[in-house]
Amino acid sequence: MSKMPADIVLIDQAASLGEIQNAMLMMMRELYERMDEQSDPAPTHANAAAWGDGLSWLARSVGNIRDNLKQAVASEAKEAAR
């Protein structure tokens, strides 16, 4: 496996965190808009499934970033020990 410099990993992961933050803000905005609309019908099963898919993507993405950062830190520590 080729070594990827830590700064490249960090830049990539920071960009991923930006995408996750944007998705979370969009979901929050949608929730608040729905709460403000008194005549909005109750969510359907399809709506709930879509929200679940979105939240699942967010959770997996955060987990991937965590794992990538742990791997980058371990790789840097291994290199420093040499």
Protein Blocks (a to p, Z undefined) as FASTA:
>chain_A
ZZddfklmmmmmmmmmmmmmmmmmmmmmmmmmmmmmmklccddfklmmmmmmmmmmmmmm
mmmmmmmmmmmmmmmmmmmmZZ
